[in-house]
Amino acid sequence: MSCPNEHWGLEFSQEEIALCKSAHGLLSLELELSRICNLRCIYCYAESGLALDNELSLAELRSIIDQAAALGARKIIILGGGEPLLYPHIVDIIDHIRSLDMDVDLFTNATLISPDMARILYERKVAISMKMNSQDESVQDELAGRINTWKDIQKGFQALQQAGYPDAAHTLGIETIICAQNYEEIPTLWRWARDNNIIPYIETMTDQGRASQHDSLHIEPAKVQALFEQLAAIDKAEYGNSWLPRPPLAGSQCARHEYSCTVTSVGEVYPCPGVSIITGNIRDQPLKDILRNSSVIQELRNIRTNITGKCKTCEHLEFCYGCRGNAYQTTGDHLASDPACWLKE
């Protein structure tokens, strides 16, 4: 059996990924600016709140962006490991990325998006992913760890709409983690996003950071499977989108380990936020050397060969390798099969 659409949700072609791997390069890079945040989300992988000691300077951040461009990166993803709009030089960073002819994806909790900031982002063609875990005010505020978060997100969303989001050149998405508090409303949230031309990034949660401290978030794997299957059925019947339900992302797939990496706000290089293995620090050596010399990075670049367990013989391995973050956080092995995946049962 094959996937209804093997490349559904893949942001780069197989040919582009193969060339990137052979050159030890990048197609995208995920970048933290600071861990400072105005929220205290109870599921936050990074336990954001206060800035870390010795965070990267503006000059160091620019250098990382330059290095990524030299390695072939076409996109910089500004992570929400902290709230990027609290970083004082956020516009400078965006302008530097755009000056190198790279795209910018910004992950934000949206609470600080004023009409002026929305216009700034729109003028620079920044793709926005705003955190929206519930359309129920009390649930959203509980998950964010701060009252009035839902109201502030609505103000930010309205500012983005007034600026022109979304349109063909300005994508808008919502980033939603699946948990016990919002489980029942996810199908409604999915339809709302689709009906408003918003990309729904509905994803499973890795057991790290604050999430590991809040048992109330967790739901049974069988319920996650049922939800993914329900979303796939909705998408096919109502929106003409055909995809194979599997973790970690509904309606999309993660292949980032073959062409990307994460740089934290103190310069540590991870394969991704979920695989929080320090493979080097850009303060000690160039990014190109870390990518080329790290055994962990190279193992994950060839994950379809190196993966172990039930995934190794899964018929879907050609286009799926589970969630590396969940595999690592659950088993301690970045090459292990994803324990949450139901495809190879």
LINBELUR-V120577 format. One record per pair of residues at least 12 apart in sequence whose C-alpha atoms are under 6 Angstrom apart, sorted by the first residue. I is the first residue (numbers start at 1). GAP is how many residues later the second one is. Records with the same first field share a line. If there is no record, write none. Layout:
I->GAP, GAP
This chain:
3->241
4->238, 239
5->238
9->243, 244
24->268
25->46
26->45, 46, 47, 233, 234
27->45, 46, 47, 232
28->45, 46, 47, 48, 232
29->47, 231, 232
30->47, 48, 232
31->47, 48, 231, 232
32->47, 232, 233
33->232
34->17, 48, 231
35->13, 15, 16, 46, 47
36->13, 14, 15, 46
37->12, 45, 46
39->105
40->104, 105
41->102, 103, 104
42->101, 168
43->167, 168
44->165, 166
45->163, 164
46->35, 163
47->162, 163
48->34
55->210, 211
56->209, 210
74->28
75->27, 28, 29
76->28
77->27, 28
78->28
79->28
80->27, 28
104->22
105->21, 22, 23
106->22
107->22, 23
108->22
109->21, 22
110->20, 43, 46
111->41, 42, 45
113->43
115->44
118->41, 42, 45
119->44
125->45
127->43, 44
128->44
129->43, 44, 45
130->44, 45
131->43, 44
132->42, 43, 44
133->43
137->13
172->26
173->25, 26, 27
174->26, 27
175->26
176->26
177->25, 26, 27, 28
178->26
179->38, 39
180->37, 38, 39
202->47, 48
203->45, 46
204->44
206->120
228->17
229->16
248->75
257->43, 44
258->43
267->14, 15
268->12, 13
269->12
274->51
275->50, 53
279->15
307->28
308->28, 29
309->28
311->26
314->30
322->16
323->15
